[in-house]
Amino acid sequence: MAQTRTKQEVLEADFLALRAKILEVAAGLDRFDRANGEWPGDPRRNRLDEAIRLLLIDEPERAEHVQLLFSRAYDEGWRDKLGL
């Protein structure tokens, strides 16, 4: 049976990679804020904001919630639409 890691072990293993990804997100948002022009009202930016809010929820299903936020709703007729 696989042994689960402790929270400290997870933090030791993942901290630097997580920190780098958070910095990358912050830099992208900074570029958006510094860009010229008017806010286009693009729903993609709104989804980014919602994803960040989801990250702050203290529950183990954050990744699933973020994935669903960026996913299309399931369409039973997808095969027909793609000609498969």
C-alpha positions as CSV (number, residue, x, y, z in Angstrom):
1,M,0.0,0.0,0.0
2,A,1.3,3.4,-0.9
3,Q,2.2,5.6,2.0
4,T,0.9,9.2,1.9
5,R,3.2,12.1,2.4
6,T,3.0,14.5,5.3
7,K,2.0,18.1,4.8
8,Q,5.6,19.1,5.6
9,E,6.9,16.7,2.9
10,V,4.5,18.1,0.3
11,L,5.6,21.6,1.2
12,E,9.3,20.7,0.9
13,A,8.8,19.0,-2.4
14,D,6.4,21.5,-4.1
15,F,7.1,25.0,-2.5
16,L,9.5,26.3,-5.1
17,A,7.5,25.1,-8.1
18,L,4.3,26.6,-6.6
19,R,6.0,29.9,-5.8
20,A,7.2,30.1,-9.4
21,K,3.8,29.5,-10.8
22,I,2.2,32.1,-8.5
23,L,4.8,34.6,-9.6
24,E,4.1,33.8,-13.2
25,V,0.4,34.5,-12.7
26,A,1.1,37.7,-10.9
27,A,3.4,38.9,-13.7
28,G,0.7,38.1,-16.3
29,L,-1.9,40.1,-14.4
30,D,0.6,43.0,-14.0
31,R,1.1,43.0,-17.8
32,F,-2.6,43.1,-18.3
33,D,-3.0,46.0,-15.8
34,R,-0.1,48.0,-17.4
35,A,-1.4,47.5,-21.0
36,N,-2.8,50.4,-22.9
37,G,-6.4,50.6,-24.0
38,E,-9.8,50.1,-22.5
39,W,-11.0,47.0,-20.7
40,P,-12.7,44.9,-23.4
41,G,-15.0,43.1,-21.0
42,D,-13.6,39.8,-22.2
43,P,-15.0,36.9,-20.1
44,R,-11.6,35.2,-20.1
45,R,-10.3,37.8,-17.7
46,N,-13.4,37.3,-15.5
47,R,-12.7,33.6,-15.4
48,L,-9.1,34.2,-14.3
49,D,-10.4,36.4,-11.4
50,E,-12.8,33.6,-10.5
51,A,-10.1,31.0,-10.6
52,I,-8.0,33.0,-8.2
53,R,-10.9,33.2,-5.8
54,L,-11.4,29.4,-6.1
55,L,-7.7,28.9,-5.1
56,L,-8.4,30.6,-1.8
57,I,-11.2,28.2,-0.8
58,D,-9.9,25.8,1.8
59,E,-10.9,22.4,0.4
60,P,-9.1,19.6,-1.4
61,E,-11.1,19.9,-4.7
62,R,-9.7,23.2,-5.8
63,A,-8.1,21.7,-9.0
64,E,-11.4,20.2,-10.0
65,H,-13.3,23.5,-9.5
66,V,-10.7,25.4,-11.5
67,Q,-10.7,22.8,-14.3
68,L,-14.5,23.0,-14.5
69,L,-14.4,26.8,-14.6
70,F,-12.2,26.6,-17.8
71,S,-14.1,23.7,-19.4
72,R,-17.0,23.6,-21.7
73,A,-20.2,22.0,-20.6
74,Y,-20.5,18.4,-21.8
75,D,-22.5,18.1,-25.0
76,E,-23.8,14.6,-25.8
77,G,-23.9,15.4,-29.5
78,W,-20.1,16.3,-29.7
79,R,-19.4,13.4,-32.0
80,D,-22.0,14.5,-34.5
81,K,-20.8,18.1,-34.4
82,L,-17.2,16.9,-35.1
83,G,-18.3,14.4,-37.8
84,L,-17.1,11.4,-35.8
